[in-house]
C-alpha cells in the first residue's frame, strides 16, 4: 500500500515537467500536408493552407478581445 502511494506521488510530481506536445517541424509539416490532402487542395490553395498551418498563428478566430481597440 505504501509503495503504491510513493509511486503515485512520484508520477504526480514528474508529469507536469513533461512536454504536452513534442512536435518537430517535420512532424508538423506532415500533419499539414495530410490536412491539405484530405481537403484535396491543389496549387495556390494548397500552398496557402500549408503556409497558414505551419505558421505560429493557427487561430482562425483572429485577435482576441484584449487586442481590440477600446470603444470611445
PDB file with one MODEL, atoms N, CA, C and O in Angstrom:
MODEL        1
ATOM      1  N   UNK A   1       0.831  -1.187   0.000  1.00  0.00           N
ATOM      2  CA  UNK A   1       0.000   0.000   0.000  1.00  0.00           C
ATOM      3  C   UNK A   1       0.876   1.251   0.000  1.00  0.00           C
ATOM      4  O   UNK A   1       0.625   2.187  -0.760  1.00  0.00           O
ATOM      5  N   UNK A   2       1.894   1.268   0.845  1.00  0.00           N
ATOM      6  CA  UNK A   2       2.781   2.423   0.929  1.00  0.00           C
ATOM      7  C   UNK A   2       3.557   2.587  -0.376  1.00  0.00           C
ATOM      8  O   UNK A   2       3.788   3.705  -0.836  1.00  0.00           O
ATOM      9  N   UNK A   3       3.952   1.470  -0.961  1.00  0.00           N
ATOM     10  CA  UNK A   3       4.699   1.519  -2.222  1.00  0.00           C
ATOM     11  C   UNK A   3       3.836   2.145  -3.324  1.00  0.00           C
ATOM     12  O   UNK A   3       4.340   2.933  -4.125  1.00  0.00           O
ATOM     13  N   UNK A   4       2.562   1.810  -3.373  1.00  0.00           N
ATOM     14  CA  UNK A   4       1.643   2.372  -4.358  1.00  0.00           C
ATOM     15  C   UNK A   4       1.511   3.878  -4.178  1.00  0.00           C
ATOM     16  O   UNK A   4       1.477   4.621  -5.159  1.00  0.00           O
ATOM     17  N   UNK A   5       1.437   4.325  -2.952  1.00  0.00           N
ATOM     18  CA  UNK A   5       1.314   5.758  -2.681  1.00  0.00           C
ATOM     19  C   UNK A   5       2.584   6.503  -3.097  1.00  0.00           C
ATOM     20  O   UNK A   5       2.509   7.616  -3.617  1.00  0.00           O
ATOM     21  N   UNK A   6       3.737   5.895  -2.870  1.00  0.00           N
ATOM     22  CA  UNK A   6       5.002   6.526  -3.253  1.00  0.00           C
ATOM     23  C   UNK A   6       5.100   6.639  -4.774  1.00  0.00           C
ATOM     24  O   UNK A   6       5.484   7.682  -5.301  1.00  0.00           O
ATOM     25  N   UNK A   7       4.752   5.562  -5.470  1.00  0.00           N
ATOM     26  CA  UNK A   7       4.789   5.587  -6.936  1.00  0.00           C
ATOM     27  C   UNK A   7       3.817   6.635  -7.478  1.00  0.00           C
ATOM     28  O   UNK A   7       4.157   7.368  -8.407  1.00  0.00           O
ATOM     29  N   UNK A   8       2.623   6.713  -6.914  1.00  0.00           N
ATOM     30  CA  UNK A   8       1.637   7.704  -7.362  1.00  0.00           C
ATOM     31  C   UNK A   8       2.147   9.123  -7.121  1.00  0.00           C
ATOM     32  O   UNK A   8       1.957   9.994  -7.970  1.00  0.00           O
ATOM     33  N   UNK A   9       2.785   9.368  -5.992  1.00  0.00           N
ATOM     34  CA  UNK A   9       3.312  10.695  -5.685  1.00  0.00           C
ATOM     35  C   UNK A   9       4.446  11.065  -6.646  1.00  0.00           C
ATOM     36  O   UNK A   9       4.532  12.209  -7.093  1.00  0.00           O
ATOM     37  N   UNK A  10       5.310  10.106  -6.961  1.00  0.00           N
ATOM     38  CA  UNK A  10       6.396  10.374  -7.905  1.00  0.00           C
ATOM     39  C   UNK A  10       5.867  10.667  -9.308  1.00  0.00           C
ATOM     40  O   UNK A  10       6.376  11.556  -9.992  1.00  0.00           O
ATOM     41  N   UNK A  11       4.862   9.931  -9.732  1.00  0.00           N
ATOM     42  CA  UNK A  11       4.268  10.191 -11.043  1.00  0.00           C
ATOM     43  C   UNK A  11       3.606  11.573 -11.092  1.00  0.00           C
ATOM     44  O   UNK A  11       3.754  12.309 -12.067  1.00  0.00           O
ATOM     45  N   UNK A  12       2.889  11.906 -10.045  1.00  0.00           N
ATOM     46  CA  UNK A  12       2.214  13.208  -9.997  1.00  0.00           C
ATOM     47  C   UNK A  12       3.229  14.347  -9.999  1.00  0.00           C
ATOM     48  O   UNK A  12       2.969  15.405 -10.573  1.00  0.00           O
ATOM     49  N   UNK A  13       4.366  14.143  -9.374  1.00  0.00           N
ATOM     50  CA  UNK A  13       5.391  15.187  -9.333  1.00  0.00           C
ATOM     51  C   UNK A  13       6.133  15.295 -10.664  1.00  0.00           C
ATOM     52  O   UNK A  13       6.579  16.384 -11.024  1.00  0.00           O
ATOM     53  N   UNK A  14       6.273  14.210 -11.392  1.00  0.00           N
ATOM     54  CA  UNK A  14       7.045  14.221 -12.624  1.00  0.00           C
ATOM     55  C   UNK A  14       6.266  14.592 -13.869  1.00  0.00           C
ATOM     56  O   UNK A  14       6.867  15.073 -14.830  1.00  0.00           O
ATOM     57  N   UNK A  15       4.971  14.394 -13.898  1.00  0.00           N
ATOM     58  CA  UNK A  15       4.185  14.650 -15.096  1.00  0.00           C
ATOM     59  C   UNK A  15       4.136  16.114 -15.518  1.00  0.00           C
ATOM     60  O   UNK A  15       4.208  16.369 -16.721  1.00  0.00           O
ATOM     61  N   UNK A  16       4.021  17.086 -14.635  1.00  0.00           N
ATOM     62  CA  UNK A  16       3.971  18.469 -15.107  1.00  0.00           C
ATOM     63  C   UNK A  16       5.229  18.905 -15.850  1.00  0.00           C
ATOM     64  O   UNK A  16       5.170  19.847 -16.640  1.00  0.00           O
ATOM     65  N   UNK A  17       6.348  18.260 -15.625  1.00  0.00           N
ATOM     66  CA  UNK A  17       7.585  18.615 -16.308  1.00  0.00           C
ATOM     67  C   UNK A  17       7.672  18.060 -17.715  1.00  0.00           C
ATOM     68  O   UNK A  17       8.526  18.493 -18.489  1.00  0.00           O
ATOM     69  N   UNK A  18       6.817  17.114 -18.072  1.00  0.00           N
ATOM     70  CA  UNK A  18       6.843  16.518 -19.401  1.00  0.00           C
ATOM     71  C   UNK A  18       6.189  17.460 -20.401  1.00  0.00           C
ATOM     72  O   UNK A  18       5.186  18.095 -20.075  1.00  0.00           O
ATOM     73  N   UNK A  19       6.734  17.564 -21.613  1.00  0.00           N
ATOM     74  CA  UNK A  19       6.126  18.447 -22.615  1.00  0.00           C
ATOM     75  C   UNK A  19       4.779  17.904 -23.073  1.00  0.00           C
ATOM     76  O   UNK A  19       4.610  16.694 -23.227  1.00  0.00           O
ATOM     77  N   UNK A  20       3.820  18.803 -23.291  1.00  0.00           N
ATOM     78  CA  UNK A  20       2.494  18.396 -23.737  1.00  0.00           C
ATOM     79  C   UNK A  20       2.538  17.952 -25.199  1.00  0.00           C
ATOM     80  O   UNK A  20       1.946  16.934 -25.555  1.00  0.00           O
ATOM     81  N   UNK A  21       3.229  18.702 -26.037  1.00  0.00           N
ATOM     82  CA  UNK A  21       3.380  18.358 -27.438  1.00  0.00           C
ATOM     83  C   UNK A  21       4.865  18.393 -27.771  1.00  0.00           C
ATOM     84  O   UNK A  21       5.541  19.395 -27.536  1.00  0.00           O
ATOM     85  N   UNK A  22       5.350  17.317 -28.306  1.00  0.00           N
ATOM     86  CA  UNK A  22       6.756  17.261 -28.679  1.00  0.00           C
ATOM     87  C   UNK A  22       6.841  17.155 -30.200  1.00  0.00           C
ATOM     88  O   UNK A  22       7.450  16.223 -30.724  1.00  0.00           O
ATOM     89  N   UNK A  23       6.232  18.108 -30.913  1.00  0.00           N
ATOM     90  CA  UNK A  23       6.237  18.099 -32.368  1.00  0.00           C
ATOM     91  C   UNK A  23       7.476  18.767 -32.914  1.00  0.00           C
ATOM     92  O   UNK A  23       7.877  19.838 -32.459  1.00  0.00           O
ATOM     93  N   UNK A  24       8.066  18.131 -33.878  1.00  0.00           N
ATOM     94  CA  UNK A  24       9.160  18.765 -34.592  1.00  0.00           C
ATOM     95  C   UNK A  24       8.557  19.468 -35.806  1.00  0.00           C
ATOM     96  O   UNK A  24       7.383  19.274 -36.123  1.00  0.00           O
ATOM     97  N   UNK A  25       9.353  20.273 -36.471  1.00  0.00           N
ATOM     98  CA  UNK A  25       8.876  20.977 -37.656  1.00  0.00           C
ATOM     99  C   UNK A  25       8.481  19.981 -38.751  1.00  0.00           C
ATOM    100  O   UNK A  25       7.511  20.199 -39.478  1.00  0.00           O
ATOM    101  N   UNK A  26       9.238  18.893 -38.860  1.00  0.00           N
ATOM    102  CA  UNK A  26       8.917  17.865 -39.860  1.00  0.00           C
ATOM    103  C   UNK A  26       7.587  17.172 -39.554  1.00  0.00           C
ATOM    104  O   UNK A  26       6.803  16.891 -40.460  1.00  0.00           O
ATOM    105  N   UNK A  27       7.341  16.899 -38.262  1.00  0.00           N
ATOM    106  CA  UNK A  27       6.072  16.293 -37.863  1.00  0.00           C
ATOM    107  C   UNK A  27       4.908  17.219 -38.200  1.00  0.00           C
ATOM    108  O   UNK A  27       3.867  16.776 -38.687  1.00  0.00           O
ATOM    109  N   UNK A  28       5.095  18.498 -37.936  1.00  0.00           N
ATOM    110  CA  UNK A  28       4.028  19.463 -38.203  1.00  0.00           C
ATOM    111  C   UNK A  28       3.777  19.566 -39.711  1.00  0.00           C
ATOM    112  O   UNK A  28       2.628  19.672 -40.139  1.00  0.00           O
ATOM    113  N   UNK A  29       4.845  19.537 -40.517  1.00  0.00           N
ATOM    114  CA  UNK A  29       4.695  19.599 -41.976  1.00  0.00           C
ATOM    115  C   UNK A  29       3.905  18.397 -42.485  1.00  0.00           C
ATOM    116  O   UNK A  29       3.040  18.545 -43.348  1.00  0.00           O
ATOM    117  N   UNK A  30       4.192  17.217 -41.960  1.00  0.00           N
ATOM    118  CA  UNK A  30       3.452  16.023 -42.365  1.00  0.00           C
ATOM    119  C   UNK A  30       1.976  16.152 -42.014  1.00  0.00           C
ATOM    120  O   UNK A  30       1.113  15.754 -42.796  1.00  0.00           O
ATOM    121  N   UNK A  31       1.684  16.707 -40.842  1.00  0.00           N
ATOM    122  CA  UNK A  31       0.303  16.904 -40.421  1.00  0.00           C
ATOM    123  C   UNK A  31      -0.399  17.899 -41.342  1.00  0.00           C
ATOM    124  O   UNK A  31      -1.547  17.689 -41.732  1.00  0.00           O
ATOM    125  N   UNK A  32       0.297  18.983 -41.688  1.00  0.00           N
ATOM    126  CA  UNK A  32      -0.284  19.995 -42.569  1.00  0.00           C
ATOM    127  C   UNK A  32      -0.528  19.417 -43.969  1.00  0.00           C
ATOM    128  O   UNK A  32      -1.560  19.688 -44.581  1.00  0.00           O
ATOM    129  N   UNK A  33       0.418  18.627 -44.469  1.00  0.00           N
ATOM    130  CA  UNK A  33       0.237  18.007 -45.778  1.00  0.00           C
ATOM    131  C   UNK A  33      -0.932  17.031 -45.763  1.00  0.00           C
ATOM    132  O   UNK A  33      -1.692  16.948 -46.728  1.00  0.00           O
ATOM    133  N   UNK A  34      -1.075  16.297 -44.670  1.00  0.00           N
ATOM    134  CA  UNK A  34      -2.193  15.369 -44.543  1.00  0.00           C
ATOM    135  C   UNK A  34      -3.517  16.135 -44.585  1.00  0.00           C
ATOM    136  O   UNK A  34      -4.470  15.699 -45.230  1.00  0.00           O
ATOM    137  N   UNK A  35      -3.571  17.283 -43.890  1.00  0.00           N
ATOM    138  CA  UNK A  35      -4.776  18.098 -43.908  1.00  0.00           C
ATOM    139  C   UNK A  35      -5.083  18.624 -45.297  1.00  0.00           C
ATOM    140  O   UNK A  35      -6.243  18.644 -45.707  1.00  0.00           O
ATOM    141  N   UNK A  36      -4.055  19.053 -46.033  1.00  0.00           N
ATOM    142  CA  UNK A  36      -4.255  19.543 -47.395  1.00  0.00           C
ATOM    143  C   UNK A  36      -4.716  18.407 -48.311  1.00  0.00           C
ATOM    144  O   UNK A  36      -5.578  18.606 -49.166  1.00  0.00           O
ATOM    145  N   UNK A  37      -4.141  17.221 -48.130  1.00  0.00           N
ATOM    146  CA  UNK A  37      -4.548  16.071 -48.936  1.00  0.00           C
ATOM    147  C   UNK A  37      -5.988  15.674 -48.640  1.00  0.00           C
ATOM    148  O   UNK A  37      -6.740  15.347 -49.559  1.00  0.00           O
ATOM    149  N   UNK A  38      -6.379  15.699 -47.375  1.00  0.00           N
ATOM    150  CA  UNK A  38      -7.737  15.292 -47.013  1.00  0.00           C
ATOM    151  C   UNK A  38      -8.778  16.260 -47.570  1.00  0.00           C
ATOM    152  O   UNK A  38      -9.924  15.878 -47.807  1.00  0.00           O
ATOM    153  N   UNK A  39      -8.374  17.521 -47.779  1.00  0.00           N
ATOM    154  CA  UNK A  39      -9.286  18.507 -48.360  1.00  0.00           C
ATOM    155  C   UNK A  39      -9.133  18.588 -49.880  1.00  0.00           C
ATOM    156  O   UNK A  39      -9.810  19.378 -50.538  1.00  0.00           O
ATOM    157  N   UNK A  40      -8.232  17.761 -50.432  1.00  0.00           N
ATOM    158  CA  UNK A  40      -7.965  17.688 -51.875  1.00  0.00           C
ATOM    159  C   UNK A  40      -7.594  19.056 -52.443  1.00  0.00           C
ATOM    160  O   UNK A  40      -8.051  19.441 -53.520  1.00  0.00           O
ATOM    161  N   UNK A  41      -6.750  19.789 -51.696  1.00  0.00           N
ATOM    162  CA  UNK A  41      -6.308  21.111 -52.137  1.00  0.00           C
ATOM    163  C   UNK A  41      -5.147  20.968 -53.104  1.00  0.00           C
ATOM    164  O   UNK A  41      -4.313  20.072 -52.967  1.00  0.00           O
ATOM    165  N   UNK A  42      -5.103  21.872 -54.095  1.00  0.00           N
ATOM    166  CA  UNK A  42      -4.017  21.859 -55.073  1.00  0.00           C
ATOM    167  C   UNK A  42      -3.609  23.282 -55.388  1.00  0.00           C
ATOM    168  O   UNK A  42      -4.371  24.227 -55.185  1.00  0.00           O
ATOM    169  N   UNK A  43      -2.391  23.416 -55.890  1.00  0.00           N
ATOM    170  CA  UNK A  43      -1.895  24.706 -56.351  1.00  0.00           C
ATOM    171  C   UNK A  43      -1.802  25.748 -55.253  1.00  0.00           C
ATOM    172  O   UNK A  43      -1.301  25.479 -54.162  1.00  0.00           O
ATOM    173  N   UNK A  44      -2.295  26.946 -55.559  1.00  0.00           N
ATOM    174  CA  UNK A  44      -2.195  28.083 -54.641  1.00  0.00           C
ATOM    175  C   UNK A  44      -2.972  27.848 -53.347  1.00  0.00           C
ATOM    176  O   UNK A  44      -2.538  28.266 -52.274  1.00  0.00           O
ATOM    177  N   UNK A  45      -4.125  27.176 -53.452  1.00  0.00           N
ATOM    178  CA  UNK A  45      -4.906  26.905 -52.242  1.00  0.00           C
ATOM    179  C   UNK A  45      -4.145  25.986 -51.292  1.00  0.00           C
ATOM    180  O   UNK A  45      -4.171  26.184 -50.078  1.00  0.00           O
ATOM    181  N   UNK A  46      -3.467  24.980 -51.849  1.00  0.00           N
ATOM    182  CA  UNK A  46      -2.681  24.052 -51.027  1.00  0.00           C
ATOM    183  C   UNK A  46      -1.527  24.788 -50.346  1.00  0.00           C
ATOM    184  O   UNK A  46      -1.282  24.603 -49.154  1.00  0.00           O
ATOM    185  N   UNK A  47      -0.821  25.628 -51.114  1.00  0.00           N
ATOM    186  CA  UNK A  47       0.298  26.381 -50.561  1.00  0.00           C
ATOM    187  C   UNK A  47      -0.175  27.310 -49.452  1.00  0.00           C
ATOM    188  O   UNK A  47       0.470  27.402 -48.407  1.00  0.00           O
ATOM    189  N   UNK A  48      -1.288  27.996 -49.664  1.00  0.00           N
ATOM    190  CA  UNK A  48      -1.838  28.903 -48.651  1.00  0.00           C
ATOM    191  C   UNK A  48      -2.212  28.130 -47.384  1.00  0.00           C
ATOM    192  O   UNK A  48      -1.940  28.580 -46.271  1.00  0.00           O
ATOM    193  N   UNK A  49      -2.840  26.962 -47.563  1.00  0.00           N
ATOM    194  CA  UNK A  49      -3.236  26.142 -46.419  1.00  0.00           C
ATOM    195  C   UNK A  49      -2.012  25.694 -45.621  1.00  0.00           C
ATOM    196  O   UNK A  49      -1.997  25.798 -44.394  1.00  0.00           O
ATOM    197  N   UNK A  50      -0.984  25.195 -46.315  1.00  0.00           N
ATOM    198  CA  UNK A  50       0.213  24.698 -45.628  1.00  0.00           C
ATOM    199  C   UNK A  50       0.957  25.845 -44.946  1.00  0.00           C
ATOM    200  O   UNK A  50       1.435  25.692 -43.822  1.00  0.00           O
ATOM    201  N   UNK A  51       1.056  26.999 -45.624  1.00  0.00           N
ATOM    202  CA  UNK A  51       1.714  28.156 -45.003  1.00  0.00           C
ATOM    203  C   UNK A  51       0.997  28.582 -43.730  1.00  0.00           C
ATOM    204  O   UNK A  51       1.638  28.882 -42.723  1.00  0.00           O
ATOM    205  N   UNK A  52      -0.318  28.609 -43.771  1.00  0.00           N
ATOM    206  CA  UNK A  52      -1.103  29.004 -42.594  1.00  0.00           C
ATOM    207  C   UNK A  52      -0.968  27.953 -41.490  1.00  0.00           C
ATOM    208  O   UNK A  52      -0.863  28.289 -40.310  1.00  0.00           O
ATOM    209  N   UNK A  53      -0.972  26.696 -41.884  1.00  0.00           N
ATOM    210  CA  UNK A  53      -0.850  25.605 -40.923  1.00  0.00           C
ATOM    211  C   UNK A  53       0.517  25.626 -40.237  1.00  0.00           C
ATOM    212  O   UNK A  53       0.609  25.382 -39.034  1.00  0.00           O
ATOM    213  N   UNK A  54       1.567  25.912 -40.987  1.00  0.00           N
ATOM    214  CA  UNK A  54       2.920  25.909 -40.435  1.00  0.00           C
ATOM    215  C   UNK A  54       3.233  27.153 -39.608  1.00  0.00           C
ATOM    216  O   UNK A  54       4.162  27.144 -38.800  1.00  0.00           O
ATOM    217  N   UNK A  55       2.468  28.213 -39.804  1.00  0.00           N
ATOM    218  CA  UNK A  55       2.732  29.443 -39.065  1.00  0.00           C
ATOM    219  C   UNK A  55       2.397  29.250 -37.588  1.00  0.00           C
ATOM    220  O   UNK A  55       1.707  28.300 -37.217  1.00  0.00           O
ATOM    221  N   UNK A  56       2.878  30.134 -36.778  1.00  0.00           N
ATOM    222  CA  UNK A  56       2.599  30.083 -35.342  1.00  0.00           C
ATOM    223  C   UNK A  56       1.226  30.664 -35.033  1.00  0.00           C
ATOM    224  O   UNK A  56       0.775  30.606 -33.889  1.00  0.00           O
ATOM    225  N   UNK A  57       0.569  31.213 -36.019  1.00  0.00           N
ATOM    226  CA  UNK A  57      -0.737  31.847 -35.833  1.00  0.00           C
ATOM    227  C   UNK A  57      -1.824  30.926 -36.363  1.00  0.00           C
ATOM    228  O   UNK A  57      -2.388  31.188 -37.425  1.00  0.00           O
ATOM    229  N   UNK A  58      -2.126  29.860 -35.650  1.00  0.00           N
ATOM    230  CA  UNK A  58      -3.104  28.871 -36.087  1.00  0.00           C
ATOM    231  C   UNK A  58      -4.547  29.262 -35.767  1.00  0.00           C
ATOM    232  O   UNK A  58      -5.478  28.592 -36.213  1.00  0.00           O
ATOM    233  N   UNK A  59      -4.740  30.311 -35.018  1.00  0.00           N
ATOM    234  CA  UNK A  59      -6.060  30.652 -34.506  1.00  0.00           C
ATOM    235  C   UNK A  59      -6.935  31.255 -35.599  1.00  0.00           C
ATOM    236  O   UNK A  59      -6.681  32.384 -36.016  1.00  0.00           O
ATOM    237  N   UNK A  60      -7.962  30.540 -36.081  1.00  0.00           N
ATOM    238  CA  UNK A  60      -8.814  31.069 -37.138  1.00  0.00           C
ATOM    239  C   UNK A  60      -9.776  32.150 -36.643  1.00  0.00           C
ATOM    240  O   UNK A  60     -10.444  32.804 -37.443  1.00  0.00           O
ATOM    241  N   UNK A  61      -9.843  32.334 -35.333  1.00  0.00           N
ATOM    242  CA  UNK A  61     -10.799  33.300 -34.779  1.00  0.00           C
ATOM    243  C   UNK A  61     -10.285  34.722 -34.832  1.00  0.00           C
ATOM    244  O   UNK A  61     -11.049  35.654 -34.582  1.00  0.00           O
ATOM    245  N   UNK A  62      -9.036  34.917 -35.145  1.00  0.00           N
ATOM    246  CA  UNK A  62      -8.492  36.260 -35.218  1.00  0.00           C
ATOM    247  C   UNK A  62      -8.014  36.736 -33.852  1.00  0.00           C
ATOM    248  O   UNK A  62      -7.933  35.952 -32.906  1.00  0.00           O
ATOM    249  N   UNK A  63      -7.697  38.033 -33.756  1.00  0.00           N
ATOM    250  CA  UNK A  63      -7.177  38.556 -32.489  1.00  0.00           C
ATOM    251  C   UNK A  63      -8.247  38.515 -31.391  1.00  0.00           C
ATOM    252  O   UNK A  63      -9.444  38.622 -31.659  1.00  0.00           O
ATOM    253  N   UNK A  64      -7.792  38.362 -30.187  1.00  0.00           N
ATOM    254  CA  UNK A  64      -8.705  38.308 -29.048  1.00  0.00           C
ATOM    255  C   UNK A  64      -9.239  39.675 -28.671  1.00  0.00           C
ATOM    256  O   UNK A  64      -8.840  40.686 -29.250  1.00  0.00           O
ATOM    257  N   UNK A  65     -10.119  39.707 -27.723  1.00  0.00           N
ATOM    258  CA  UNK A  65     -10.726  40.962 -27.279  1.00  0.00           C
ATOM    259  C   UNK A  65      -9.697  41.876 -26.607  1.00  0.00           C
ATOM    260  O   UNK A  65      -9.871  43.095 -26.587  1.00  0.00           O
ATOM    261  N   UNK A  66      -8.639  41.300 -26.063  1.00  0.00           N
ATOM    262  CA  UNK A  66      -7.628  42.104 -25.391  1.00  0.00           C
ATOM    263  C   UNK A  66      -6.878  43.002 -26.362  1.00  0.00           C
ATOM    264  O   UNK A  66      -6.384  44.059 -25.970  1.00  0.00           O
ATOM    265  N   UNK A  67      -6.786  42.593 -27.633  1.00  0.00           N
ATOM    266  CA  UNK A  67      -6.064  43.417 -28.612  1.00  0.00           C
ATOM    267  C   UNK A  67      -6.988  44.309 -29.429  1.00  0.00           C
ATOM    268  O   UNK A  67      -6.526  45.079 -30.271  1.00  0.00           O
ATOM    269  N   UNK A  68      -8.293  44.208 -29.184  1.00  0.00           N
ATOM    270  CA  UNK A  68      -9.246  45.056 -29.897  1.00  0.00           C
ATOM    271  C   UNK A  68      -9.183  46.476 -29.354  1.00  0.00           C
ATOM    272  O   UNK A  68      -8.929  46.671 -28.165  1.00  0.00           O
ATOM    273  N   UNK A  69      -9.412  47.479 -30.213  1.00  0.00           N
ATOM    274  CA  UNK A  69      -9.391  48.849 -29.728  1.00  0.00           C
ATOM    275  C   UNK A  69     -10.538  49.091 -28.750  1.00  0.00           C
ATOM    276  O   UNK A  69     -11.629  48.537 -28.892  1.00  0.00           O
ATOM    277  N   UNK A  70     -10.271  49.911 -27.781  1.00  0.00           N
ATOM    278  CA  UNK A  70     -11.289  50.231 -26.761  1.00  0.00           C
ATOM    279  C   UNK A  70     -12.347  51.138 -27.367  1.00  0.00           C
ATOM    280  O   UNK A  70     -12.019  52.021 -28.159  1.00  0.00           O
ATOM    281  N   UNK A  71     -13.630  50.934 -27.004  1.00  0.00           N
ATOM    282  CA  UNK A  71     -14.697  51.801 -27.516  1.00  0.00           C
ATOM    283  C   UNK A  71     -14.547  53.205 -26.947  1.00  0.00           C
ATOM    284  O   UNK A  71     -14.087  53.387 -25.819  1.00  0.00           O
ATOM    285  N   UNK A  72     -14.942  54.197 -27.746  1.00  0.00           N
ATOM    286  CA  UNK A  72     -14.832  55.596 -27.315  1.00  0.00           C
ATOM    287  C   UNK A  72     -16.129  56.110 -26.778  1.00  0.00           C
ATOM    288  O   UNK A  72     -16.213  57.269 -26.372  1.00  0.00           O
TER     289      UNK A  72
ENDMDL
END
